[in-house]
Amino acid sequence: MRSRVGGVALGVAVCTVLSVPLAVSVTADAASDVLLSRGRPALASSTSGAQYDASRAVDGDLGSRWAGVSGPGTQWLRIDLGAARRVHRVTLVWEKAYAASYRVQVSGDGASWTDLYATRSGNGGTDDLKRLDRAGRYLRVLATQRGTSYGYSLHEVRAYGPGPVPPPAPRVAPGTAVPAAAVALDDPRRKELAMQLVSTAENSTLNWRSQYGYIEDIGDGRGYTAGLVGFCSGTSDMLAVVAEYTRRKPGNGLARYLPALRAVDGSDSHAGLDPGFPAAWRAAARDPVFQKTQEDERDRMYFGPAVTLARTDGLRALGQFAYYDAAVMHGMSGLHAIRAETVKSAKTPRQGGDETVWLAAFLTARVQAMQVEEAHSDTTRVDTAQRAFLRAGNLDLSPPLNWRVYGDRFTVSA
């Protein structure tokens, strides 16, 4: 993943975690504080089913809940408060699948996050986090370690701050036309093409299956980058891959590095990983179990959520790929930030906008995001690949395809 999560350093004093009933008043600690999060748009890194989507955590109903996919690794739930709002209190009502370690964060742009609260001793139930004082448009619960053998699940996330109560979130009118993809990106042939396209940008080869053992520090501040889509030691996804591999195959050659991966998460440090970790990664890459783990975690963290978001926006295969490629480089939070920037100048097809216009604006926002980082300032993976397909009107990403990345030419004929 290419999106870095900040450290655990708190921006406020340590808050007390209390087990309290959910029946709290609409006001929080100050008389003017109101419930900010009820009914606001919510997104999550994953959902275990349509009945457990992120919106269930802000609907005010204790009988519903958000649930991420089962398994180890980092998961998050993000709420759009509609505008920059100061948050004084957050109440979390966990289902039995709770987080032992988690952070509550705010952000102005959905990309850079500041901690309101962090704990490594969560015990489930209801956490009532008071005396907070940070502002942001977005509020995120970032779960980093499970408290059970399941994933993570929240009945409710309630954020309180100064009024007035935010207006209801806009809703898409029933019956809004959404262009249907003739062939979606999760079709096996289109998915194979997507993997080839990403591999040419990440590893300069169409043979993406040759990259299970790739590992190096590319100097982008994210520690080691490795595997099929550049899992990074500094951005939680490498940790998730190794943790899942260890669950599937205890005693593997990477398992002993799990404490070090947890320690360096959020930094570019190699502490505890050198000198043996790169060799251990390359050795593990010969194991079919590790190969399958990389593919499954890639799909869980990036391919599945990105394609789902794109289809929700009414995009066909090219747009779905554009979202997926952005998620690979910038992380899902980065993808959401790019999308949020695009909304300022264009409408999605679901909102009644033109698909070509939307994608052109999205790619422009993507390039701007890439140019912020020196390691990603070469934007040819967009300029001479995705834009080339868009100019050709190939919204279904149908072969034959010809493109260039970093000066190399690639062709897929069928």
C-alpha positions in Angstrom: 0.0 0.0 0.0 1.2 3.5 -0.8 -0.6 5.5 1.9 1.1 6.1 5.2 -0.6 6.0 8.6 0.7 8.4 11.1 2.2 7.5 14.5 0.3 7.0 17.8 1.4 10.3 19.4 -1.8 11.9 20.8 -2.7 15.5 20.1 -4.7 15.7 23.4 -4.4 14.4 26.9 -5.0 10.7 27.5 -8.8 10.1 27.7 -10.6 7.8 30.0 -12.3 4.7 28.5 -15.6 3.9 30.4 -18.1 1.2 30.0 -21.4 3.1 29.9 -24.9 2.4 28.6 -25.6 3.7 25.1 -28.6 5.7 26.4 -26.8 9.1 26.5 -28.3 12.4 25.8 -27.9 14.3 22.5 -25.6 16.7 24.3 -22.1 15.8 25.3 -19.8 17.4 27.9 -20.7 21.0 27.0 -24.3 22.3 26.8 -23.9 23.2 23.2 -22.5 19.8 22.0 -24.7 17.9 19.7 -24.6 14.5 17.9 -22.7 15.1 14.7 -22.5 11.7 13.2 -26.1 10.4 13.0 -27.0 9.5 9.4 -23.8 10.9 7.9 -22.1 9.2 4.9 -19.8 6.3 6.1 -17.3 4.1 4.4 -15.2 1.2 5.6 -12.1 -0.7 4.5 -14.2 -3.8 4.1 -17.7 -5.2 4.9 -18.5 -8.9 5.5 -21.9 -8.5 3.7 -24.4 -5.9 2.4 -26.3 -6.1 5.7 -23.1 -5.0 7.6 -22.2 -1.9 5.5 -20.6 1.1 7.1 -23.8 3.1 7.3 -25.2 0.7 9.9 -22.7 2.2 12.4 -24.4 5.7 12.2 -28.0 4.8 11.9 -28.9 5.0 15.6 -30.1 1.4 15.7 -28.4 -0.9 18.2 -29.8 -3.9 16.3 -27.7 -3.1 13.3 -23.9 -3.0 12.9 -20.9 -2.6 10.7 -18.7 -5.7 10.3 -15.5 -5.9 8.4 -14.2 -9.1 6.9 -12.8 -11.7 9.4 -9.1 -12.1 9.9 -6.1 -10.2 11.2 -4.9 -6.9 9.9 -5.9 -3.3 10.1 -9.5 -2.2 9.3 -11.2 1.2 9.4 -14.5 2.9 9.5 -14.7 6.5 8.3 -17.5 9.1 8.7 -18.0 12.3 6.7 -19.2 15.0 9.1 -20.1 17.2 6.1 -17.8 20.1 7.1 -14.9 20.7 9.5 -16.4 20.1 12.9 -14.8 20.2 16.4 -15.1 16.8 18.1 -15.3 16.8 21.9 -16.6 13.2 22.6 -16.8 9.9 20.7 -18.8 6.9 21.9 -18.0 3.5 20.4 -20.4 0.5 20.9 -18.5 -2.6 20.0 -20.1 -5.9 19.0 -18.4 -9.0 20.4 -15.8 -8.7 17.7 -13.9 -5.7 19.2 -10.5 -4.1 18.7 -7.9 -4.5 21.4 -5.8 -1.8 19.8 -7.4 1.1 17.9 -7.2 4.8 17.2 -9.9 7.4 16.8 -8.7 10.1 14.3 -9.8 13.2 12.5 -8.9 14.6 9.1 -9.6 17.7 7.0 -9.1 16.0 3.7 -9.5 12.2 4.3 -5.8 11.6 3.6 -3.8 13.0 6.5 -5.0 11.9 10.0 -4.5 13.2 13.5 -5.1 11.0 16.6 -7.9 12.0 19.0 -7.4 8.9 21.1 -5.4 5.7 21.0 -5.3 2.5 23.1 -3.7 -0.9 23.1 -5.9 -2.2 26.0 -9.4 -2.2 24.5 -11.8 -4.7 26.0 -15.0 -4.3 24.0 -18.3 -3.1 25.3 -19.0 0.6 25.1 -16.1 3.0 25.1 -17.1 6.6 26.0 -14.1 8.8 25.0 -14.4 12.3 26.6 -12.4 15.5 26.8 -11.4 15.4 23.2 -10.7 18.6 21.3 -9.7 18.3 17.6 -11.5 19.5 14.4 -11.9 17.7 11.1 -14.4 16.9 8.4 -13.7 13.2 8.6 -13.7 11.0 11.7 -12.1 7.5 11.5 -11.9 4.5 13.8 -8.7 2.6 12.8 -8.7 -0.9 14.3 -5.2 -2.3 14.4 -5.3 -5.5 16.6 -8.2 -7.8 17.2 -9.5 -8.6 20.6 -11.1 -11.9 19.5 -10.6 -14.5 16.8 -13.0 -12.6 14.5 -12.6 -9.3 12.7 -14.0 -6.0 13.9 -17.6 -4.9 14.3 -19.3 -1.8 15.7 -23.0 -1.3 16.5 -22.6 2.5 16.7 -20.0 5.3 16.4 -21.3 8.6 17.9 -19.3 11.8 17.6 -20.3 14.9 19.5 -19.2 18.5 19.2 -20.5 22.1 19.1 -23.7 22.7 17.2 -25.6 23.3 15.1 -26.8 19.8 14.1 -25.4 19.2 10.6 -28.0 19.0 7.8 -29.0 15.5 6.5 -26.6 13.9 4.0 -27.8 14.3 0.4 -29.4 11.2 -1.0 -29.3 9.9 -4.6 -32.8 10.1 -6.1 -34.4 6.7 -6.6 -34.1 5.4 -10.2 -31.0 7.4 -11.0 -29.5 5.7 -14.1 -26.2 4.0 -13.5 -24.3 2.8 -16.6 -23.9 -0.9 -16.5 -20.5 -2.4 -17.2 -20.6 -4.8 -20.1 -17.8 -6.7 -18.4 -16.8 -5.6 -14.8 -13.2 -5.6 -13.6 -13.9 -8.6 -11.3 -14.5 -10.8 -14.4 -11.6 -13.2 -14.4 -10.2 -11.9 -17.8 -10.5 -8.3 -16.8 -9.0 -8.9 -13.4 -6.0 -10.6 -15.0 -5.6 -7.5 -17.2 -5.8 -5.3 -14.2 -3.1 -7.2 -12.5 -0.9 -6.9 -15.6 -1.5 -3.2 -15.9 -0.5 -2.6 -12.2 2.5 -4.8 -12.6 3.9 -2.8 -15.5 3.7 0.3 -13.3 5.0 -1.3 -10.1 7.5 -3.8 -11.5 7.9 -3.1 -15.2 6.6 -6.5 -16.3 3.4 -8.0 -17.4 4.2 -11.1 -15.4 2.7 -10.1 -12.1 3.1 -13.6 -10.7 6.8 -13.2 -10.8 6.7 -10.6 -8.1 5.7 -12.5 -5.0 9.4 -12.3 -3.9 10.1 -8.7 -4.7 11.3 -6.6 -1.8 13.3 -3.4 -1.4 13.2 0.0 0.4 12.5 2.5 -2.4 13.1 5.5 -0.2 9.6 6.7 0.0 9.4 6.8 3.8 7.4 3.6 4.0 10.1 1.1 4.9 10.3 -2.1 2.9 8.0 -2.4 -0.2 7.4 -6.0 -1.2 5.2 -8.4 -3.1 2.5 -8.2 -5.7 1.3 -4.6 -5.1 4.0 -3.1 -2.9 2.9 -4.1 0.6 4.8 -1.8 2.9 6.3 -2.4 6.4 5.3 1.2 7.4 1.7 1.1 6.3 0.1 -1.9 8.0 -0.6 -4.0 4.9 2.7 -5.9 5.0 1.9 -6.7 8.7 -1.5 -7.9 7.6 -0.1 -10.2 5.0 2.4 -11.8 7.3 -0.1 -12.1 10.1 -2.6 -13.9 7.8 0.2 -16.1 6.4 1.1 -17.1 10.0 -2.6 -17.8 10.7 -2.7 -20.1 7.7 0.7 -21.7 8.2 2.0 -21.3 11.8 5.8 -21.5 12.2 6.6 -20.1 8.7 9.9 -18.3 8.2 8.3 -14.8 8.5 6.4 -15.4 11.7 9.3 -14.5 13.9 9.3 -11.0 12.4 5.7 -10.2 13.4 6.7 -8.3 16.6 9.2 -6.2 14.6 6.5 -5.4 11.9 4.1 -4.3 14.6 6.8 -2.1 16.1 7.8 -0.4 12.8 4.2 0.1 11.5 3.7 3.7 10.7 7.4 4.5 10.2 10.2 3.8 7.7 12.3 1.9 10.3 13.9 -1.4 9.7 14.4 -2.1 13.4 14.2 -5.8 14.1 13.9 -6.6 10.4 17.5 -6.3 9.2 19.4 -8.2 8.1 17.3 -11.3 7.7 13.8 -10.2 6.7 14.3 -9.6 2.9 15.8 -13.1 2.5 13.0 -14.6 4.6 10.4 -12.8 2.4 12.0 -14.1 -0.8 12.2 -17.6 0.6 8.5 -17.5 1.7 7.6 -16.4 -1.8 8.3 -19.9 -3.1 5.5 -21.2 -0.9 2.1 -21.5 -2.6 0.4 -20.7 0.7 2.2 -17.4 0.9 1.5 -16.7 -2.7 -2.2 -17.3 -2.2 -2.1 -15.1 1.0 -0.7 -12.2 -1.0 -3.4 -12.5 -3.6 -6.2 -12.7 -1.0 -4.9 -9.8 1.0 -4.5 -7.7 -2.1 -8.1 -8.4 -3.0 -9.4 -7.8 0.5 -7.6 -4.6 1.1 -7.5 -3.0 -2.3 -9.1 -4.7 -5.3 -12.5 -5.5 -3.7 -13.1 -2.2 -1.9 -11.9 -0.1 -4.9 -14.0 -2.0 -7.4 -17.0 -1.8 -5.1 -16.6 1.9 -4.7 -16.2 2.4 -8.5 -19.3 0.4 -9.3 -21.3 2.3 -6.7 -20.2 5.5 -8.6 -21.6 3.9 -11.8 -18.2 3.3 -13.5 -17.3 0.7 -16.0 -14.1 -1.4 -16.1 -11.7 1.5 -16.9 -13.0 3.6 -14.0 -12.9 0.5 -11.7 -9.3 0.0 -12.7 -8.5 3.7 -12.2 -9.8 3.4 -8.6 -7.9 0.2 -8.0 -4.6 1.6 -9.3 -5.1 4.6 -7.0 -5.8 2.4 -4.0 -2.6 0.4 -4.7 -0.4 3.6 -4.7 -2.2 5.8 -2.2 -4.2 3.3 0.0 -8.0 3.3 0.2 -7.9 6.5 2.3 -5.9 8.1 -0.4 -8.4 6.9 -3.0 -11.2 8.5 -1.1 -9.3 11.7 -0.8 -8.8 11.8 -4.6 -12.4 11.1 -5.1 -13.4 13.8 -2.7 -11.2 16.3 -4.6 -12.9 15.2 -7.9 -16.4 15.8 -6.5 -15.5 19.5 -6.4 -15.4 19.7 -10.2 -17.5 16.8 -11.6 -20.4 14.5 -10.9 -20.2 10.7 -10.9 -22.4 8.8 -13.3 -24.6 7.8 -10.4 -25.1 11.5 -9.7 -26.1 12.1 -13.3 -22.7 13.1 -14.5 -20.9 12.1 -17.7 -18.6 9.1 -17.2 -15.8 10.4 -19.4 -15.9 13.8 -17.7 -15.8 12.3 -14.3 -12.8 10.0 -15.2 -10.9 12.9 -16.7 -11.3 14.9 -13.5 -10.5 11.9 -11.4 -7.2 11.3 -13.2 -6.3 15.0 -12.9 -6.8 14.8 -9.2 -4.8 11.5 -9.1 -1.8 13.1 -10.9 -1.9 16.0 -8.4 -1.8 13.5 -5.5 1.2 11.7 -7.1 3.2 14.9 -7.7 3.1 15.6 -3.9 5.6 12.8 -3.4 9.0 12.7 -5.1 9.0 8.9 -5.3 5.7 9.0 -7.3 6.2 12.2 -9.3 6.5 10.2 -12.6 2.9 10.1 -13.6 3.2 8.1 -16.8 1.1 5.2 -15.4 -1.8 7.7 -15.7 -0.7 10.0 -18.6 0.3 7.3 -21.1 -1.8 4.4 -19.9 -5.2 5.3 -18.3 -5.6 8.6 -20.1 -4.8 6.8 -23.4 -7.6 4.4 -22.8 -9.9 7.2 -21.9 -9.1 9.2 -25.0 -9.8 6.1 -27.1 -13.2 5.9 -25.4 -12.4 2.4 -24.1 -14.5 2.6 -21.0 -14.9 -1.2 -20.9 -11.1 -1.7 -21.0 -11.4 -4.0 -23.9 -8.3 -5.5 -25.6 -6.2 -5.0 -27.6 -4.5 -2.5 -25.3 -1.2 -0.6 -25.9 0.4 1.6 -23.3 3.6 3.0 -22.0 4.9 3.2 -18.4 8.3 4.8 -17.5 9.4 4.6 -21.1 8.6 0.9 -21.6 5.9 -0.2 -24.1 3.4 -2.9 -23.4 0.7 -4.7 -25.4 -2.1 -7.1 -24.5 -3.8 -8.4 -27.6 -6.6 -10.5 -26.0 
